[in-house]
Amino acid sequence: MARVRLATRGSRLALWQAEWVAGQLARQGAKVELVVVETQGDREKRPFAQMEGQGFFTKAVQEAVLEGRADLAVHSYKDLPSIRPTGLEIAAVPPREDPRELLLARLEAVDQTATNLPLRAGARVGSSAARRQAQLAHLRPDLALMELRGNVPTRVDKLRQGEYDAVLLAYAGVQRLGLDLGPFHWQVLPPTLLVPAPAQGALALECREDDRRLKALLEPLEDPSARRTVAVERGLMARLAGGCQLALGALAQETPEGLRLLAWYRGRVYRARGLEPEAVVEAAFKDIHAEHPEVACGSP
């Protein structure tokens, strides 16, 4: 029986994701042991903009695999920096959950007549993501944007306690945890209104490059469509020389004609199409760079 030590963060969502992967591997006869790792993002409670480095929620988990304390890591793909560590490989990208954004609001903060978002003027909206804050400021400059850290249940609890009038969350995380949204107004937002983070809703299963046994075990978990769409979104992030705190929204979809990308950057929406991820990335980057020639460029 194959034995797999699976590294994960200790949050409820991270553990749900790890248990799901463990269940998939158990069906193939593997015996999975969870290795819970505390990350920089778990320890430090400062706003992300004040934290140094990248990979706040992933670096320590990756180190556990590199150092041999674990064999496999499971990540929320959107948390991974665009720069890849030497010696590790994304061996599988499982089927992707719904990537859209979820608006949760206290009932007294709802205004269905408001433009773009059903929130009254001046509503206090919590988010720690630079992307969300930038898009919200563009959509509704009248809202009061407030820093909000913590895992998904913590953010929902802070909303319930009245510290905020509304919060934005990844719909995928709420679905996976099966949270009770009964006390709130909730609305899944179309990507054309609020563009999700690159790779939102996707998982990344990462192992050592030379671990052929484990890569073979992970093959049944691979979803080629999820890998291709994520490659477009994260490819654009890399071309803009950014990490997970870049104020970039990007969502790619497979269509009968090929790949289609919707992106948001610095107040503008960009669209691109192509047959291969690299072609779509370059088309979108060309349009963005034409308007913002000062942006830093990552490797093509």
N, C-alpha and C positions, 0 to 999 in steps of 0.2 A: 504493500500500500504506500503510495506516494505521500510524503509528509511535506506540508507547505506552511511556513511561518509568514503570516500576513500582517504587515505593518499598517497601522491606521492611527489617525487622531482619535481622541476619546470623546468627541462630541456625539450627541444622539444621532445626528445625521450621518456622520462619518462611520459610526458603528453600524448603523443600518446598512450603509453601502458595503462595509466589510462583511457583514453577515450574509448579504445577498451574494457576494462573490464567493464566500465560503460555501454557501449552499450549492452554487453552480459547480464548484470543484468537487464537492462531496458526491455529486451525482456521477462523477467519473472515477469515484473510488479513492479520492484524495482525503487525507486527514489534515484538517486545517487548524492551526493554532493562531489566535490573534495576538499581536504584539502591539500594545497601545503606547504611543509616543506623544510626549508633550512638545508642542511646537512654539516658536517665538510668538506667533499670533495668539496662542492660548495663554501664554504667560503675561504678555504685555497688554495693557488695557488702553494704551494711548491711541489716538487717531492714527490711521495708516499713514497719513501724510507726514507724521512726525517720527515714524519708525524707519530705521536704516536697513538698506538691502532690499532683497526681493525674496519671494518664496516663503512668506511668513507662516503659511500653513502647510508647506510641503518639504522644505529643506531638511528638517530633522527626520522626517519619515524617509526621505531618499537616503539620508546618511545611514539609517538603520540597515537598509539593503546593501549599500556599498560596503559597509563595515562587517557584513555577514551576520548581523543580529536578526535579520529577517531575509526571506527569499523574495518576497513580492510586496509591492506597495499599491494601495488603492487611493486614488486622489479624485476630488472634484476637479475635472480637467481645467476648469476656468481659473483655478488657483495656481496652476503651474506657470512659472516664468517662461518667457519665450526662449531664453538661453538654456540649452540642454546640458546637463552634467555629463562628463565623460564617464563611460562605463555602464550607463543605464539605457534602457530601451523601452519605449511604449509598446509592449508586446500585444496588447489587445485594447480595443475601444468597443465596449458592449453597446447594445441598442440604446439609443438616446431617449431620455425622458423629454416631456414638453419643455422647450426652452424659454417660454414666454415669462413675462414679469407679472407678479400678482400685487395688486393694491389692496391693502387692508386698512380700514378706517373705522374709527369710532362713529357711531350713528349720528351723534350730535355735530360731527364735523362734515357731514355729507351735504352737498348742494348739487342736485342733479341738473341745475340750470347753468352751472359753471362751464367755462370753455375747457376742452381737452380732458381734464380730470374732474370727477364729481366731488370736489373739495371746496369748502367755503374759503373766501379770501383770508389770508393770514394763517391758515392751518399749519400746525407744526408737523413737519414730515421728517421722519428719521431715516438716515441712510449714511453708511460709512464709505460707499463706493463713489469714487470720483466721477465715473460714468453716469451713475444715477443722478448725482447732484448737478452735473453739467446739463443733462437733458431736462431735468425738472426746472432748473433756472431758466432754460430757454422756453419751455412750454408754459410755465406759470411763474413769472417773476414775482408775483404777489405772495407766494408761499414762503413760510419761514423754514428754511432748511437747517436741520440739526444733526449733529454727529450721533451715530448709533452703532455701538459695537455689541458683540455677543452672538451666540449661536441662534439658530432659528427659534427654538422655544423661548429663549431669553428675550428676544426682540418682541415676540408676541406677548409675553408677560408684561413687558414695559408698556406696550400699547394698552393692554388691559388695565394697567394701573393708572393710566392717564398721563404718563410722562410725555406722550406724543399723541397727536391727533390721527396720524396715519403713518404707515411704514410701507416700504417696497421690499418684496422678497422674490426669490426665484421660485416660480410655481412648482418646479420639479421637487425642491426640498420639502415643501409643504405637502405635496402629494405622497412622497415617500414616507413621511412621518405620520400621515393620516391625522393631522391636527384638526381640532374642533374650531371651526370658523364661525360658529353660530352667533356669538355676541357681536360680530362685526359686519359692516358692509364689506363685501369682497368682490373684486372684479379682475378677471384675467385680461391684461392689456394687449391689444394687437401690436405686433412688432413694428408696424408702420407708425404707431404713436410713440412707443418707447422701445428702442432697439436693445435687445438683450446683450449681455457680455459675450465675448468670443468663447465658444465651447460650453455655454451655460446648458445644464441638463445632461452633460456627458460625463462619463467616468473614464479615467486613464488607469490602466493596469500596467505597472512598471516593474521590470526585473533587470537583473544583470545581463549584459549583452551576451555573455558566454554561457548562459544557463539554457541550453538546448532542451533539456527535459521539461523545464517549466514552460518554455515558449510553446512546446508541442501540446502541453496540457491546457494552455490558454486559447489555443486556436478556435475551439467551438464557441468561445465568448465573443469573438470578433464580429463586428458589423461593418462591412466595407462602406456602406453609405454614411454611417456615423463618422468613420475615419475621414472620408473625403470632405464632408461638410465642415468638420472641425479643422481640417487642414487649410481650408479657405479662410476661415475666420481667424485662426491663430497665425496663418501666414501673413495676413494683412497687419496683425498686431506686431509681428516680428519686423516687417518692412518699415513700420513706423517707429521701430526701435523702442518698443514699449513692453511693459509687463502687465500684470493683472490690475494695476491701478492706473493704467492709461485710460483717459476719458474717451474710449472708443466703444461704440456698439457695433456688433457685426453678427449677422445671421445668414447662413447659406442654406439653400435647399436644392435637392435633386429634382429635376424636371425631365420630361421626355426629351427636351432639347439640350439637356446638359445641366450644369450648375448655375445657380442664380444667387447673387449676393446683394443683401441690403445692409448698408453701413451708415453709421452716424459719426461725424467727427467735426468738432468745433462749430456746431450749430447748423451743419449742412447734412443732407441725406445724399448718399452716393449709391449707385446701382451698377452692377457689372454682371456679365454672363460669359460662359466659356465651357469648353468640354473637359478641361483638366484644372485642378486646383491652382496650379502655378499661373496659368493664363488669366484666371479670374482675379487672383491677387494682383498681378501686374497691371491689369486694366484699371482696377480700383485705385491702386497706388498712384498710377499716372494721373488720374483725375484729381486726387487729393493733392499731390505734389504740385500740380499746375496752379492750384489756388493757394497753396501754402508751401512755397519753395524753401522756406526756412526750416521745415520739419526735419528732424534727424532721420537718417535712412539706415535700416538694417540690411542684412545680406539678402539678396534676391534668391 
